Amino acid sequence: MMKNQSSDLQWEVSELLEEVTVEEAHGAILRRFNQALETLDPQGQEILVEYFYGSTFETLGKRYSLSTSEAEILICKLKRQLLSQLQRNTQARH
């Protein structure tokens, strides 16, 4: 009986450590993403966040007085800027 309890306890501790590690990694990723996002101008941040939450190019175009193709080009540009900043932040920490 004691061996079973010890094994169960080890398993529970292992599971808790895994959860904490995942939560810490998730938090670190979100911090880096938000830091990179903050390097964009406020309107760019707003547009990109709306896009990430599911707004279509057409919807974004209407909201920001852009054609659908202009909205698509803008999103591509903003995503490239965000990716570039994420890469810079990641490389600086190695």
A tleap script that builds the chain and sets N, CA, C and O, in Angstrom:
source leaprc.protein.ff14SB
mol = sequence {
  NMET MET LYS ASN GLN SER SER ASP LEU GLN
  TRP GLU VAL SER GLU LEU LEU GLU GLU VAL
  THR VAL GLU GLU ALA HIE GLY ALA ILE LEU
  ARG ARG PHE ASN GLN ALA LEU GLU THR LEU
  ASP PRO GLN GLY GLN GLU ILE LEU VAL GLU
  TYR PHE TYR GLY SER THR PHE GLU THR LEU
  GLY LYS ARG TYR SER LEU SER THR SER GLU
  ALA GLU ILE LEU ILE CYS LYS LEU LYS ARG
  GLN LEU LEU SER GLN LEU GLN ARG ASN THR
  GLN ALA ARG CHIE
}
set mol.1.N position { 0.826 -1.196 0.000 }
set mol.1.CA position { 0.000 0.000 0.000 }
set mol.1.C position { 0.866 1.254 0.000 }
set mol.1.O position { 0.572 2.216 -0.710 }
set mol.2.N position { 1.936 1.246 0.797 }
set mol.2.CA position { 2.813 2.403 0.905 }
set mol.2.C position { 3.508 2.683 -0.437 }
set mol.2.O position { 3.696 3.840 -0.815 }
set mol.3.N position { 3.885 1.618 -1.148 }
set mol.3.CA position { 4.568 1.781 -2.428 }
set mol.3.C position { 3.627 2.428 -3.445 }
set mol.3.O position { 4.046 3.279 -4.230 }
set mol.4.N position { 2.365 2.026 -3.429 }
set mol.4.CA position { 1.371 2.601 -4.315 }
set mol.4.C position { 1.195 4.091 -4.047 }
set mol.4.O position { 1.129 4.886 -4.985 }
set mol.5.N position { 1.120 4.473 -2.778 }
set mol.5.CA position { 0.968 5.884 -2.417 }
set mol.5.C position { 2.180 6.680 -2.858 }
set mol.5.O position { 2.047 7.796 -3.361 }
set mol.6.N position { 3.363 6.108 -2.671 }
set mol.6.CA position { 4.592 6.780 -3.079 }
set mol.6.C position { 4.623 6.967 -4.595 }
set mol.6.O position { 5.000 8.027 -5.096 }
set mol.7.N position { 4.228 5.944 -5.300 }
set mol.7.CA position { 4.191 6.008 -6.759 }
set mol.7.C position { 3.168 7.045 -7.231 }
set mol.7.O position { 3.429 7.822 -8.149 }
set mol.8.N position { 2.005 7.040 -6.587 }
set mol.8.CA position { 0.970 8.017 -6.925 }
set mol.8.C position { 1.456 9.443 -6.656 }
set mol.8.O position { 1.225 10.351 -7.454 }
set mol.9.N position { 2.128 9.623 -5.529 }
set mol.9.CA position { 2.640 10.938 -5.172 }
set mol.9.C position { 3.694 11.399 -6.183 }
set mol.9.O position { 3.694 12.559 -6.595 }
set mol.10.N position { 4.584 10.498 -6.580 }
set mol.10.CA position { 5.601 10.836 -7.575 }
set mol.10.C position { 4.946 11.231 -8.893 }
set mol.10.O position { 5.364 12.187 -9.547 }
set mol.11.N position { 3.921 10.488 -9.269 }
set mol.11.CA position { 3.220 10.791 -10.509 }
set mol.11.C position { 2.544 12.155 -10.416 }
set mol.11.O position { 2.613 12.943 -11.360 }
set mol.12.N position { 1.895 12.443 -9.294 }
set mol.12.CA position { 1.216 13.732 -9.109 }
set mol.12.C position { 2.217 14.888 -9.133 }
set mol.12.O position { 1.950 15.923 -9.743 }
set mol.13.N position { 3.358 14.721 -8.479 }
set mol.13.CA position { 4.391 15.759 -8.475 }
set mol.13.C position { 4.909 15.975 -9.891 }
set mol.13.O position { 5.098 17.109 -10.330 }
set mol.14.N position { 5.135 14.877 -10.595 }
set mol.14.CA position { 5.603 14.959 -11.976 }
set mol.14.C position { 4.596 15.715 -12.845 }
set mol.14.O position { 4.978 16.571 -13.643 }
set mol.15.N position { 3.322 15.400 -12.689 }
set mol.15.CA position { 2.267 16.081 -13.444 }
set mol.15.C position { 2.217 17.572 -13.106 }
set mol.15.O position { 2.075 18.405 -14.002 }
set mol.16.N position { 2.331 17.909 -11.837 }
set mol.16.CA position { 2.317 19.312 -11.419 }
set mol.16.C position { 3.507 20.066 -12.003 }
set mol.16.O position { 3.356 21.195 -12.470 }
set mol.17.N position { 4.684 19.455 -11.980 }
set mol.17.CA position { 5.865 20.092 -12.550 }
set mol.17.C position { 5.697 20.321 -14.048 }
set mol.17.O position { 6.091 21.362 -14.574 }
set mol.18.N position { 5.114 19.349 -14.723 }
set mol.18.CA position { 4.873 19.498 -16.149 }
set mol.18.C position { 3.906 20.645 -16.417 }
set mol.18.O position { 4.117 21.438 -17.334 }
set mol.19.N position { 2.854 20.732 -15.622 }
set mol.19.CA position { 1.881 21.821 -15.769 }
set mol.19.C position { 2.544 23.180 -15.530 }
set mol.19.O position { 2.305 24.128 -16.278 }
set mol.20.N position { 3.363 23.272 -14.505 }
set mol.20.CA position { 4.048 24.531 -14.192 }
set mol.20.C position { 4.978 24.908 -15.332 }
set mol.20.O position { 5.038 26.073 -15.727 }
set mol.21.N position { 5.707 23.925 -15.868 }
set mol.21.CA position { 6.632 24.182 -16.969 }
set mol.21.C position { 5.870 24.688 -18.192 }
set mol.21.O position { 6.298 25.642 -18.842 }
set mol.22.N position { 4.759 24.060 -18.501 }
set mol.22.CA position { 3.940 24.481 -19.641 }
set mol.22.C position { 3.402 25.892 -19.410 }
set mol.22.O position { 3.418 26.717 -20.323 }
set mol.23.N position { 2.930 26.172 -18.203 }
set mol.23.CA position { 2.406 27.503 -17.889 }
set mol.23.C position { 3.503 28.564 -17.993 }
set mol.23.O position { 3.263 29.656 -18.507 }
set mol.24.N position { 4.699 28.248 -17.509 }
set mol.24.CA position { 5.813 29.189 -17.607 }
set mol.24.C position { 6.187 29.440 -19.061 }
set mol.24.O position { 6.427 30.581 -19.455 }
set mol.25.N position { 6.237 28.381 -19.855 }
set mol.25.CA position { 6.556 28.532 -21.283 }
set mol.25.C position { 5.485 29.353 -21.978 }
set mol.25.O position { 5.795 30.236 -22.778 }
set mol.26.N position { 4.238 29.069 -21.678 }
set mol.26.CA position { 3.127 29.820 -22.264 }
set mol.26.C position { 3.231 31.295 -21.899 }
set mol.26.O position { 3.053 32.164 -22.753 }
set mol.27.N position { 3.517 31.573 -20.645 }
set mol.27.CA position { 3.665 32.961 -20.194 }
set mol.27.C position { 4.818 33.661 -20.890 }
set mol.27.O position { 4.692 34.821 -21.285 }
set mol.28.N position { 5.944 32.968 -21.046 }
set mol.28.CA position { 7.112 33.560 -21.708 }
set mol.28.C position { 6.799 33.859 -23.172 }
set mol.28.O position { 7.185 34.907 -23.690 }
set mol.29.N position { 6.104 32.946 -23.834 }
set mol.29.CA position { 5.736 33.157 -25.238 }
set mol.29.C position { 4.796 34.341 -25.365 }
set mol.29.O position { 4.975 35.177 -26.251 }
set mol.30.N position { 3.804 34.430 -24.500 }
set mol.30.CA position { 2.865 35.559 -24.540 }
set mol.30.C position { 3.565 36.886 -24.273 }
set mol.30.O position { 3.264 37.887 -24.923 }
set mol.31.N position { 4.504 36.903 -23.314 }
set mol.31.CA position { 5.251 38.141 -23.033 }
set mol.31.C position { 6.038 38.584 -24.261 }
set mol.31.O position { 6.008 39.758 -24.629 }
set mol.32.N position { 6.736 37.656 -24.888 }
set mol.32.CA position { 7.522 38.001 -26.080 }
set mol.32.C position { 6.630 38.466 -27.215 }
set mol.32.O position { 6.956 39.422 -27.919 }
set mol.33.N position { 5.501 37.789 -27.395 }
set mol.33.CA position { 4.575 38.181 -28.443 }
set mol.33.C position { 4.045 39.587 -28.186 }
set mol.33.O position { 4.021 40.416 -29.097 }
set mol.34.N position { 3.623 39.861 -26.964 }
set mol.34.CA position { 3.092 41.185 -26.626 }
set mol.34.C position { 4.156 42.269 -26.756 }
set mol.34.O position { 3.857 43.374 -27.208 }
set mol.35.N position { 5.394 41.968 -26.366 }
set mol.35.CA position { 6.482 42.937 -26.527 }
set mol.35.C position { 6.694 43.250 -28.001 }
set mol.35.O position { 6.872 44.410 -28.372 }
set mol.36.N position { 6.675 42.225 -28.837 }
set mol.36.CA position { 6.850 42.438 -30.277 }
set mol.36.C position { 5.665 43.214 -30.842 }
set mol.36.O position { 5.846 44.109 -31.668 }
set mol.37.N position { 4.464 42.879 -30.406 }
set mol.37.CA position { 3.268 43.565 -30.875 }
set mol.37.C position { 3.317 45.050 -30.522 }
set mol.37.O position { 2.888 45.895 -31.308 }
set mol.38.N position { 3.836 45.361 -29.346 }
set mol.38.CA position { 3.906 46.755 -28.901 }
set mol.38.C position { 4.875 47.600 -29.727 }
set mol.38.O position { 4.840 48.827 -29.637 }
set mol.39.N position { 5.732 46.977 -30.525 }
set mol.39.CA position { 6.639 47.749 -31.377 }
set mol.39.C position { 5.924 48.282 -32.620 }
set mol.39.O position { 6.439 49.168 -33.302 }
set mol.40.N position { 4.747 47.746 -32.912 }
set mol.40.CA position { 3.958 48.249 -34.038 }
set mol.40.C position { 3.237 49.523 -33.609 }
set mol.40.O position { 3.018 49.754 -32.420 }
set mol.41.N position { 2.874 50.342 -34.584 }
set mol.41.CA position { 2.114 51.546 -34.239 }
set mol.41.C position { 0.745 51.106 -33.703 }
set mol.41.O position { 0.281 50.009 -34.016 }
set mol.42.N position { 0.103 51.951 -32.903 }
set mol.42.CA position { -1.160 51.562 -32.256 }
set mol.42.C position { -2.226 51.061 -33.231 }
set mol.42.O position { -2.910 50.079 -32.942 }
set mol.43.N position { -2.374 51.719 -34.378 }
set mol.43.CA position { -3.385 51.260 -35.326 }
set mol.43.C position { -2.994 49.906 -35.914 }
set mol.43.O position { -3.855 49.051 -36.124 }
set mol.44.N position { -1.715 49.707 -36.178 }
set mol.44.CA position { -1.248 48.419 -36.677 }
set mol.44.C position { -1.512 47.316 -35.671 }
set mol.44.O position { -1.914 46.212 -36.038 }
set mol.45.N position { -1.283 47.617 -34.399 }
set mol.45.CA position { -1.574 46.647 -33.338 }
set mol.45.C position { -3.052 46.275 -33.349 }
set mol.45.O position { -3.416 45.101 -33.300 }
set mol.46.N position { -3.884 47.295 -33.414 }
set mol.46.CA position { -5.334 47.087 -33.385 }
set mol.46.C position { -5.792 46.236 -34.569 }
set mol.46.O position { -6.578 45.302 -34.408 }
set mol.47.N position { -5.299 46.566 -35.743 }
set mol.47.CA position { -5.694 45.845 -36.954 }
set mol.47.C position { -5.239 44.390 -36.881 }
set mol.47.O position { -6.005 43.478 -37.191 }
set mol.48.N position { -4.003 44.178 -36.473 }
set mol.48.CA position { -3.475 42.818 -36.413 }
set mol.48.C position { -4.206 41.974 -35.367 }
set mol.48.O position { -4.496 40.801 -35.603 }
set mol.49.N position { -4.497 42.567 -34.226 }
set mol.49.CA position { -5.235 41.837 -33.190 }
set mol.49.C position { -6.630 41.467 -33.709 }
set mol.49.O position { -7.096 40.349 -33.493 }
set mol.50.N position { -7.284 42.390 -34.383 }
set mol.50.CA position { -8.604 42.092 -34.951 }
set mol.50.C position { -8.497 40.946 -35.957 }
set mol.50.O position { -9.348 40.057 -35.992 }
set mol.51.N position { -7.445 40.977 -36.771 }
set mol.51.CA position { -7.228 39.905 -37.744 }
set mol.51.C position { -7.023 38.570 -37.027 }
set mol.51.O position { -7.616 37.561 -37.408 }
set mol.52.N position { -6.183 38.567 -35.988 }
set mol.52.CA position { -5.932 37.334 -35.242 }
set mol.52.C position { -7.188 36.810 -34.558 }
set mol.52.O position { -7.320 35.607 -34.334 }
set mol.53.N position { -8.107 37.708 -34.227 }
set mol.53.CA position { -9.371 37.286 -33.607 }
set mol.53.C position { -10.438 36.922 -34.641 }
set mol.53.O position { -11.590 36.665 -34.290 }
set mol.54.N position { -10.047 36.902 -35.916 }
set mol.54.CA position { -10.950 36.370 -36.926 }
set mol.54.C position { -11.543 37.348 -37.913 }
set mol.54.O position { -12.319 36.940 -38.778 }
set mol.55.N position { -11.210 38.626 -37.819 }
set mol.55.CA position { -11.745 39.573 -38.797 }
set mol.55.C position { -11.180 39.258 -40.179 }
set mol.55.O position { -9.995 38.957 -40.324 }
set mol.56.N position { -12.024 39.329 -41.167 }
set mol.56.CA position { -11.601 39.063 -42.546 }
set mol.56.C position { -10.972 40.315 -43.149 }
set mol.56.O position { -11.101 41.412 -42.604 }
set mol.57.N position { -10.291 40.139 -44.277 }
set mol.57.CA position { -9.714 41.284 -44.977 }
set mol.57.C position { -10.817 42.250 -45.395 }
set mol.57.O position { -10.642 43.468 -45.349 }
set mol.58.N position { -11.941 41.698 -45.797 }
set mol.58.CA position { -13.067 42.536 -46.206 }
set mol.58.C position { -13.583 43.375 -45.034 }
set mol.58.O position { -13.820 44.574 -45.177 }
set mol.59.N position { -13.750 42.744 -43.895 }
set mol.59.CA position { -14.229 43.453 -42.700 }
set mol.59.C position { -13.239 44.528 -42.272 }
set mol.59.O position { -13.626 45.654 -41.960 }
set mol.60.N position { -11.952 44.169 -42.260 }
set mol.60.CA position { -10.925 45.147 -41.885 }
set mol.60.C position { -10.885 46.296 -42.878 }
set mol.60.O position { -10.736 47.455 -42.492 }
set mol.61.N position { -11.019 45.970 -44.162 }
set mol.61.CA position { -11.027 47.010 -45.188 }
set mol.61.C position { -12.141 48.010 -44.974 }
set mol.61.O position { -11.928 49.221 -45.042 }
set mol.62.N position { -13.329 47.498 -44.717 }
set mol.62.CA position { -14.478 48.386 -44.483 }
set mol.62.C position { -14.261 49.235 -43.237 }
set mol.62.O position { -14.539 50.435 -43.237 }
set mol.63.N position { -13.770 48.613 -42.191 }
set mol.63.CA position { -13.591 49.325 -40.911 }
set mol.63.C position { -12.538 50.425 -41.019 }
set mol.63.O position { -12.679 51.482 -40.403 }
set mol.64.N position { -11.474 50.179 -41.804 }
set mol.64.CA position { -10.365 51.131 -41.877 }
set mol.64.C position { -10.265 51.837 -43.228 }
set mol.64.O position { -9.215 52.372 -43.582 }
set mol.65.N position { -11.350 51.833 -43.968 }
set mol.65.CA position { -11.428 52.511 -45.265 }
set mol.65.C position { -10.325 52.052 -46.229 }
set mol.65.O position { -9.639 52.869 -46.843 }
set mol.66.N position { -10.174 50.746 -46.344 }
set mol.66.CA position { -9.205 50.148 -47.263 }
set mol.66.C position { -9.951 49.193 -48.185 }
set mol.66.O position { -11.019 48.688 -47.839 }
set mol.67.N position { -9.385 48.952 -49.351 }
set mol.67.CA position { -9.939 47.893 -50.185 }
set mol.67.C position { -9.548 46.560 -49.549 }
set mol.67.O position { -8.668 46.502 -48.690 }
set mol.68.N position { -10.203 45.513 -49.975 }
set mol.68.CA position { -9.885 44.189 -49.442 }
set mol.68.C position { -8.433 43.842 -49.719 }
set mol.68.O position { -7.749 43.303 -48.848 }
set mol.69.N position { -7.954 44.143 -50.916 }
set mol.69.CA position { -6.557 43.822 -51.254 }
set mol.69.C position { -5.584 44.692 -50.458 }
set mol.69.O position { -4.511 44.219 -50.082 }
set mol.70.N position { -5.934 45.950 -50.197 }
set mol.70.CA position { -5.075 46.795 -49.358 }
set mol.70.C position { -5.010 46.257 -47.927 }
set mol.70.O position { -3.952 46.278 -47.298 }
set mol.71.N position { -6.134 45.781 -47.425 }
set mol.71.CA position { -6.166 45.194 -46.075 }
set mol.71.C position { -5.296 43.946 -46.032 }
set mol.71.O position { -4.573 43.729 -45.060 }
set mol.72.N position { -5.358 43.124 -47.076 }
set mol.72.CA position { -4.544 41.914 -47.132 }
set mol.72.C position { -3.060 42.261 -47.182 }
set mol.72.O position { -2.256 41.629 -46.498 }
set mol.73.N position { -2.695 43.242 -47.971 }
set mol.73.CA position { -1.296 43.682 -48.065 }
set mol.73.C position { -0.827 44.233 -46.722 }
set mol.73.O position { 0.288 43.945 -46.285 }
set mol.74.N position { -1.673 45.022 -46.069 }
set mol.74.CA position { -1.329 45.592 -44.770 }
set mol.74.C position { -1.123 44.491 -43.725 }
set mol.74.O position { -0.168 44.544 -42.950 }
set mol.75.N position { -1.996 43.515 -43.702 }
set mol.75.CA position { -1.856 42.409 -42.748 }
set mol.75.C position { -0.547 41.665 -43.009 }
set mol.75.O position { 0.167 41.331 -42.062 }
set mol.76.N position { -0.224 41.404 -44.255 }
set mol.76.CA position { 1.045 40.729 -44.585 }
set mol.76.C position { 2.236 41.548 -44.092 }
set mol.76.O position { 3.190 41.002 -43.537 }
set mol.77.N position { 2.171 42.845 -44.297 }
set mol.77.CA position { 3.250 43.732 -43.840 }
set mol.77.C position { 3.370 43.709 -42.315 }
set mol.77.O position { 4.472 43.599 -41.778 }
set mol.78.N position { 2.248 43.810 -41.628 }
set mol.78.CA position { 2.248 43.811 -40.158 }
set mol.78.C position { 2.753 42.479 -39.605 }
set mol.78.O position { 3.495 42.456 -38.624 }
set mol.79.N position { 2.358 41.384 -40.224 }
set mol.79.CA position { 2.823 40.067 -39.777 }
set mol.79.C position { 4.331 39.925 -39.988 }
set mol.79.O position { 5.021 39.343 -39.150 }
set mol.80.N position { 4.846 40.453 -41.105 }
set mol.80.CA position { 6.304 40.425 -41.346 }
set mol.80.C position { 7.037 41.241 -40.287 }
set mol.80.O position { 8.066 40.807 -39.767 }
set mol.81.N position { 6.511 42.422 -39.966 }
set mol.81.CA position { 7.124 43.259 -38.936 }
set mol.81.C position { 7.118 42.551 -37.582 }
set mol.81.O position { 8.111 42.571 -36.856 }
set mol.82.N position { 6.006 41.934 -37.257 }
set mol.82.CA position { 5.876 41.218 -35.992 }
set mol.82.C position { 6.859 40.045 -35.941 }
set mol.82.O position { 7.538 39.843 -34.934 }
set mol.83.N position { 6.931 39.284 -37.016 }
set mol.83.CA position { 7.854 38.157 -37.079 }
set mol.83.C position { 9.299 38.616 -36.945 }
set mol.83.O position { 10.089 38.004 -36.226 }
set mol.84.N position { 9.635 39.686 -37.633 }
set mol.84.CA position { 10.989 40.232 -37.560 }
set mol.84.C position { 11.343 40.629 -36.129 }
set mol.84.O position { 12.443 40.343 -35.655 }
set mol.85.N position { 10.420 41.279 -35.453 }
set mol.85.CA position { 10.651 41.698 -34.073 }
set mol.85.C position { 10.767 40.493 -33.147 }
set mol.85.O position { 11.609 40.479 -32.250 }
set mol.86.N position { 9.932 39.488 -33.357 }
set mol.86.CA position { 10.019 38.265 -32.555 }
set mol.86.C position { 11.370 37.588 -32.747 }
set mol.86.O position { 11.970 37.107 -31.786 }
set mol.87.N position { 11.846 37.553 -33.985 }
set mol.87.CA position { 13.150 36.944 -34.265 }
set mol.87.C position { 14.261 37.740 -33.601 }
set mol.87.O position { 15.183 37.152 -33.036 }
set mol.88.N position { 14.194 39.063 -33.656 }
set mol.88.CA position { 15.201 39.905 -33.002 }
set mol.88.C position { 15.216 39.669 -31.494 }
set mol.88.O position { 16.276 39.518 -30.886 }
set mol.89.N position { 14.032 39.641 -30.906 }
set mol.89.CA position { 13.933 39.426 -29.451 }
set mol.89.C position { 14.455 38.051 -29.059 }
set mol.89.O position { 15.108 37.914 -28.025 }
set mol.90.N position { 14.182 37.053 -29.849 }
set mol.90.CA position { 14.623 35.701 -29.547 }
set mol.90.C position { 16.129 35.576 -29.706 }
set mol.90.O position { 16.792 34.980 -28.857 }
set mol.91.N position { 16.677 36.128 -30.782 }
set mol.91.CA position { 18.114 36.051 -31.021 }
set mol.91.C position { 18.906 36.805 -29.968 }
set mol.91.O position { 20.013 36.402 -29.612 }
set mol.92.N position { 18.349 37.888 -29.472 }
set mol.92.CA position { 19.050 38.697 -28.468 }
set mol.92.C position { 19.176 37.945 -27.146 }
set mol.92.O position { 20.051 38.265 -26.341 }
set mol.93.N position { 18.327 36.962 -26.909 }
set mol.93.CA position { 18.333 36.246 -25.635 }
set mol.93.C position { 19.175 34.974 -25.658 }
set mol.93.O position { 19.355 34.340 -24.618 }
set mol.94.N position { 19.686 34.596 -26.809 }
set mol.94.CA position { 20.482 33.369 -26.888 }
set mol.94.C position { 21.873 33.563 -26.377 }
set mol.94.O position { 22.667 32.622 -26.377 }
savepdb mol mol.pdb
quit
